[in-house]
Amino acid sequence: MPEDSKDKIELNRLKNQIKKLRIAKEKAEIKATLAHTGKMEALYTMAGGIAHDFNNILSAIFAYSQLAINHISDPERAKIDIRQIQKAGQKASDFTGQIMSFSRRTGYNKIAMPISNVVKEALELFSSTSPETIEIVDSIHSSALIMADPTSIHQLMLNLCTNAFHAMAKTRGVLTVVLTERAITTPPPMFATLQPGNYLELTVSDTGHGMDLQTMERIFEPYFTTKKTGQGTGFGLALVHSIVKDHGGEIFVKSEPDKGTRFHLFFPII
């Protein structure tokens, strides 16, 4: 083959490599821009939601304060107004606690422990307040140890159960909670990001209305919610995600419209 032809082939090869590198760089830049945009949108949504909720609480405090002043000559009526102010203050305190937990400023008191008892206690608490239309099925037997903060695990369980309750609020349904040990060698496609190892798997599933793919992609964003105003802040699943990650775990979700939702939580066994 003539030298000129060899040079042309080599030149074309180099041009193609440069083109591929340029395309790869552009894709990476676009991906980074989209990720940044998504984070900013989540922050804007979160800030707007916090402002909205606190404005509602302050409005209640101002309104009942004025009523208490108007009823100052009637101690019993004034007492009712003051109790409403206390309720609003408690709501603000609880809400602030959620925000602080999500931002990880409160810290975790992790100890080596089996979480089966905590899961059972949270499920019993939820069961005592859930409607008869929801059947609860559980299989909680593992005594494996993980590094965990019991208060956070309790909160995580209540949030997942509450989410399931809202998904089944309009119909009868079944809430299923399973705690089991699982050895992962080659992760199945659904758990592709899971590293090989021994895990405690907590599965919480419901037979509710389910979610489409677009909704699933956003459920762990703070303040994202499909619930009506007043039925949820959108912090529940974001907090669940935060707790799982801070415990060195992974969380996965599978759902389809009208086919229910299943959350898989994996915690490394020590």
C-alpha positions in Angstrom: 0.0 0.0 0.0 1.4 3.4 -1.0 2.7 5.6 1.9 0.2 8.4 0.9 -2.7 6.0 1.4 -1.4 4.8 4.8 -1.0 8.4 5.9 -4.6 9.2 4.9 -5.9 6.2 6.7 -4.0 7.1 9.9 -5.1 10.7 9.6 -8.8 9.6 9.2 -8.4 7.3 12.2 -7.0 10.2 14.3 -9.8 12.5 13.2 -12.4 9.9 14.2 -10.8 9.4 17.6 -10.8 13.2 18.1 -14.4 13.4 17.0 -15.4 10.6 19.5 -13.5 12.3 22.3 -15.2 15.6 21.5 -18.6 14.0 21.4 -17.9 12.2 24.8 -16.8 15.5 26.3 -19.9 17.3 25.1 -22.1 14.5 26.5 -20.4 14.7 29.9 -20.8 18.5 29.9 -24.5 18.2 29.0 -25.0 15.5 31.7 -23.3 17.7 34.3 -25.4 20.7 33.3 -28.6 18.7 33.5 -27.7 17.3 36.9 -26.9 20.8 38.3 -30.2 22.1 36.9 -32.1 19.2 38.5 -30.5 19.9 41.9 -31.3 23.6 41.6 -34.9 22.9 40.7 -35.1 20.6 43.8 -33.7 23.3 46.0 -36.2 25.9 44.6 -39.1 23.5 45.2 -37.9 22.7 48.7 -37.4 26.4 49.6 -40.8 27.3 48.2 -42.5 24.4 50.1 -40.8 25.4 53.4 -41.9 29.0 53.0 -45.4 27.9 52.2 -45.7 25.6 55.2 -44.3 28.0 57.7 -46.5 30.8 56.3 -49.5 28.6 57.0 -48.3 27.9 60.5 -47.7 31.6 61.2 -51.1 32.5 59.8 -52.7 30.2 62.3 -50.7 31.6 65.2 -51.6 35.2 64.3 -55.2 34.3 63.8 -55.6 32.5 67.1 -53.6 35.1 68.9 -56.0 37.8 67.8 -59.0 35.5 68.8 -57.4 35.0 72.2 -57.1 38.8 72.6 -60.8 39.2 71.6 -61.8 36.5 74.0 -59.7 37.8 76.9 -62.9 38.4 79.0 -64.0 34.8 78.4 -61.2 32.6 79.8 -62.6 29.3 78.5 -62.8 30.5 74.9 -59.4 32.2 75.2 -58.0 28.9 76.5 -59.3 27.1 73.4 -57.5 29.7 71.2 -54.3 29.3 73.1 -54.4 25.6 72.7 -54.6 26.1 69.0 -51.5 28.3 69.2 -49.7 25.6 71.0 -50.7 23.0 68.4 -49.3 25.3 65.6 -46.1 25.8 67.6 -45.7 22.0 68.0 -46.3 21.5 64.3 -43.6 24.0 63.5 -41.3 22.3 65.9 -42.0 18.8 64.3 -41.5 20.3 60.9 -38.2 21.8 61.9 -37.1 18.5 63.2 -37.8 16.9 59.9 -35.8 19.5 58.1 -32.9 19.1 60.5 -33.0 15.3 60.2 -33.0 15.5 56.4 -30.0 18.0 56.4 -28.1 15.5 58.7 -27.3 18.1 61.3 -28.7 16.1 64.2 -26.3 13.1 63.7 -27.0 9.5 64.4 -26.2 7.3 67.4 -25.3 4.1 65.6 -24.8 0.9 67.5 -24.3 -2.8 66.5 -27.9 -4.1 66.7 -30.5 -6.3 65.2 -33.3 -4.1 63.9 -36.1 -6.7 64.0 -37.5 -5.4 67.3 -37.5 -1.8 66.1 -39.2 -2.8 62.9 -41.8 -4.7 64.8 -42.4 -1.8 67.3 -42.9 0.7 64.4 -45.3 -1.7 62.7 -47.3 -2.2 65.8 -47.5 1.6 66.3 -48.7 2.0 62.7 -51.1 -0.9 63.1 -52.8 0.7 66.1 -53.7 3.9 64.1 -54.3 2.4 60.6 -57.8 1.8 59.3 -59.4 -1.7 59.2 -59.3 -1.4 55.4 -55.5 -2.1 55.4 -54.4 -5.6 56.1 -50.9 -5.9 57.5 -48.7 -9.0 56.8 -45.2 -9.3 58.2 -42.4 -11.8 58.2 -39.7 -10.4 60.5 -37.3 -13.1 61.8 -33.7 -12.0 61.2 -31.4 -11.4 64.2 -28.4 -10.2 62.0 -26.5 -7.2 63.3 -26.0 -3.9 61.5 -24.7 -0.5 62.5 -27.8 1.4 63.1 -29.5 4.3 65.0 -32.7 2.8 66.4 -34.6 6.1 66.4 -33.8 6.6 62.7 -34.8 3.1 61.7 -38.1 3.6 63.6 -38.7 6.8 61.8 -37.8 5.2 58.5 -40.4 2.4 59.0 -43.2 4.8 60.0 -42.5 6.9 56.9 -42.6 3.9 54.6 -45.8 2.6 56.2 -47.4 6.1 56.0 -46.5 6.3 52.4 -48.2 2.9 51.8 -51.3 4.1 53.8 -51.7 7.1 51.5 -51.3 4.8 48.4 -54.2 2.6 49.7 -56.3 5.3 51.3 -59.2 5.1 48.8 -59.4 1.3 48.6 -58.8 -1.8 50.7 -55.2 -3.0 50.5 -52.4 -5.1 51.9 -49.2 -3.8 53.5 -46.4 -6.4 53.6 -43.2 -6.0 55.6 -40.4 -8.6 55.3 -37.0 -8.6 57.0 -34.6 -11.2 55.8 -30.9 -11.8 55.3 -29.6 -11.9 51.7 -26.2 -12.8 50.3 -25.5 -10.9 47.1 -22.8 -12.3 44.8 -23.9 -11.1 41.4 -26.5 -8.3 41.8 -29.7 -8.8 39.7 -30.5 -6.1 37.2 -33.0 -4.3 39.6 -30.2 -4.0 42.2 -27.4 -3.3 39.7 -25.6 -0.7 42.0 -25.5 -3.1 45.0 -22.0 -4.3 45.8 -21.5 -8.0 46.5 -21.8 -8.9 50.2 -24.1 -10.0 53.0 -27.1 -7.7 53.6 -30.2 -7.3 55.8 -33.0 -6.7 53.3 -36.1 -4.8 54.5 -39.0 -5.0 52.0 -42.1 -2.8 52.4 -44.8 -3.3 49.7 -48.4 -2.2 49.2 -51.2 -2.9 46.8 -52.0 0.7 46.3 -52.3 2.9 43.2 -48.6 2.5 42.2 -46.5 5.0 40.3 -45.4 5.7 36.8 -41.7 6.0 35.8 -41.8 9.8 35.8 -43.0 9.9 39.4 -40.6 7.1 40.5 -37.6 9.2 39.3 -38.6 12.0 41.7 -39.9 10.4 44.8 -36.7 10.9 46.8 -36.6 14.6 46.0 -37.3 16.8 49.1 -40.7 18.3 48.9 -41.8 16.3 45.9 -45.3 14.9 46.5 -48.3 13.8 44.5 -50.6 14.2 47.6 -53.1 17.0 48.0 -52.2 20.1 50.0 -52.3 19.3 53.7 -51.9 15.5 53.2 -48.1 15.4 53.2 -45.0 17.6 53.1 -43.0 15.5 50.6 -40.3 15.0 53.1 -41.1 11.4 54.1 -39.4 9.4 51.3 -36.6 12.0 51.0 -35.8 11.4 54.7 -36.0 7.6 54.2 -33.5 7.8 51.4 -31.2 10.0 53.5 -31.3 7.6 56.5 -30.6 4.6 54.3 -27.6 6.3 52.7 -26.2 7.4 56.0 -26.4 3.8 57.2 -24.3 2.7 54.3 -27.3 1.1 52.6 -29.1 1.2 49.3 -32.7 1.6 48.5 -34.6 0.5 45.4 -38.2 0.8 44.3 -40.4 -1.1 41.9 -43.8 0.2 41.0 -46.4 0.3 38.2 -49.7 2.2 38.0 -52.5 0.3 39.6 -50.1 -2.5 40.6 -48.7 -1.3 43.9 -45.3 -0.3 45.1 -42.4 -2.3 46.6 -39.4 -0.7 48.4 -36.2 -2.8 48.9 -33.8 -1.5 51.5 -30.4 -3.2 51.9 -28.2 -2.7 55.0 -24.7 -4.3 55.2 -24.4 -6.9 57.9 -21.4 -6.6 60.2 
